[in-house]
Amino acid sequence: MNNDYREKLLQSKKYRDVCPDTLVRLWAECEVKYKKPKDVDRAVREALHGITGAFLTPAEASECAWAMQSWHAGGRTDDQLENILNKHASTRERLPLADMDALYARIFDIAGRPGHILDLACGINPIYLAVRGLRVTGVDISGAAVSAVNAFGQSCGMPADAVCADLLCPGAIPAGRYDLALLFKALPLLERQRSGAARKLLRQIPAKVVAASFPTRTLGGRNVGMAAHYAAWMEAHLPENRAVLASFETENELFYLLEERS
Ligand SMILES: C[S@@+](CC[C@H](N)C(=O)[O-])C[C@H]1O[C@@H](n2cnc3c(N)ncnc32)[C@H](O)[C@@H]1O
């Protein structure tokens, strides 16, 4: 990396907490495409915005910290939980909480209630799971999301922890065996970062069932045939060691439950 630009990027408010492996990876990829360090820097920042920065801004991360304090100090109500989950673009789209409860009830009806969940590219979703009494370990490149989950786990005594790691780099999946792994709205994002990444990751996940989801509406809320597109996408990216156990749609998301094949 060019030192001046690298230092500025590493110190920028928006990206200083991003997984260092991701910054190194993106910089190397962009350096192949652009000659001038300034252009490399712009391309890395654009890529970072698309894969992580757009989902939880620094302002939202600090609002999230305040909302967690209010939840901890103020009676631990569902309204306060909703206020926390509202800070991340992805969990926000699944609210209200009644809808999230119904979604997980549906998943557990099919896959069984899990003992330990692995939440990959988790955002702040582990916070919801922990409040509902589920043990969860998350992984994300967003240091802000990972810090929020760990702060919630530690200071509020909740069964949640997370690691800041890049699922496209070796060793990112925490060792262990899980009943259920979540890959919510993450597979196409990973595939865009590296062709072949989705199938490779699905093949490696040490969990009996993987629940993967896909957005079915544009950011403006329009339904433009995304469900059919992603249904075909999922079939095309299924590795040989997973089979479709079930699939269903909610108002704005398509879900696949994938079981291990022996
Ligand atoms: C669309 S959000 C989904 C968040 C969460 N799964 C949910 O649905 O609530 C995508 C998440 O993937 C994370 N992410 C993107 N690329 C990643 C990578 N290579 N490794 C790990 N996490 C990644 C982002 O930081 C972001 O939190």
The ligand as an SDF file (V2000), in Angstrom:
LIG
                    3D

 27 29  0  0  0  0  0  0  0  0999 V2000
  -26.2690   -6.6160    4.0530 C   0  0  0  0  0  0  0  0  0  0  0  0
  -25.3770   -6.6300    5.5710 S   0  0  0  0  0  0  0  0  0  0  0  0
  -26.1360   -8.0370    6.3880 C   0  0  0  0  0  0  0  0  0  0  0  0
  -25.9690   -8.0250    7.8950 C   0  0  0  0  0  0  0  0  0  0  0  0
  -26.6920   -9.1750    8.6200 C   0  0  0  0  0  0  0  0  0  0  0  0
  -26.3520  -10.4630    8.0710 N   0  0  0  0  0  0  0  0  0  0  0  0
  -28.1790   -8.9720    8.5460 C   0  0  0  0  0  0  0  0  0  0  0  0
  -28.8010   -9.4340    7.5980 O   0  0  0  0  0  0  0  0  0  0  0  0
  -28.7220   -8.3190    9.4560 O   0  0  0  0  0  0  0  0  0  0  0  0
  -23.8430   -7.3200    5.0390 C   0  0  0  0  0  0  0  0  0  0  0  0
  -22.7970   -7.4560    6.1480 C   0  0  0  0  0  0  0  0  0  0  0  0
  -21.6970   -8.2120    5.6070 O   0  0  0  0  0  0  0  0  0  0  0  0
  -20.4900   -7.6810    6.1220 C   0  0  0  0  0  0  0  0  0  0  0  0
  -19.4300   -8.1020    5.1820 N   0  0  0  0  0  0  0  0  0  0  0  0
  -19.2350   -7.6830    3.9100 C   0  0  0  0  0  0  0  0  0  0  0  0
  -18.1850   -8.3160    3.3700 N   0  0  0  0  0  0  0  0  0  0  0  0
  -17.7180   -9.1840    4.3080 C   0  0  0  0  0  0  0  0  0  0  0  0
  -16.6330  -10.1110    4.3300 C   0  0  0  0  0  0  0  0  0  0  0  0
  -15.8180  -10.2580    3.2810 N   0  0  0  0  0  0  0  0  0  0  0  0
  -16.4290  -10.8390    5.4560 N   0  0  0  0  0  0  0  0  0  0  0  0
  -17.2460  -10.6630    6.5410 C   0  0  0  0  0  0  0  0  0  0  0  0
  -18.2710   -9.7810    6.5800 N   0  0  0  0  0  0  0  0  0  0  0  0
  -18.5110   -9.0530    5.4720 C   0  0  0  0  0  0  0  0  0  0  0  0
  -20.7550   -6.1820    6.1880 C   0  0  0  0  0  0  0  0  0  0  0  0
  -19.8860   -5.5070    7.0650 O   0  0  0  0  0  0  0  0  0  0  0  0
  -22.2290   -6.1550    6.6520 C   0  0  0  0  0  0  0  0  0  0  0  0
  -22.3450   -6.0960    8.0540 O   0  0  0  0  0  0  0  0  0  0  0  0
  1  2  1  0
  2  3  1  0
  2 10  1  0
  3  4  1  0
  4  5  1  0
  5  6  1  0
  5  7  1  0
  7  8  2  0
  7  9  1  0
 10 11  1  0
 11 12  1  0
 11 26  1  0
 12 13  1  0
 13 14  1  0
 13 24  1  0
 14 15  1  0
 14 23  1  0
 15 16  2  0
 16 17  1  0
 17 18  1  0
 17 23  2  0
 18 19  1  0
 18 20  2  0
 20 21  1  0
 21 22  2  0
 22 23  1  0
 24 25  1  0
 24 26  1  0
 26 27  1  0
M  CHG  2   2   1   9  -1
M  END
$$$$
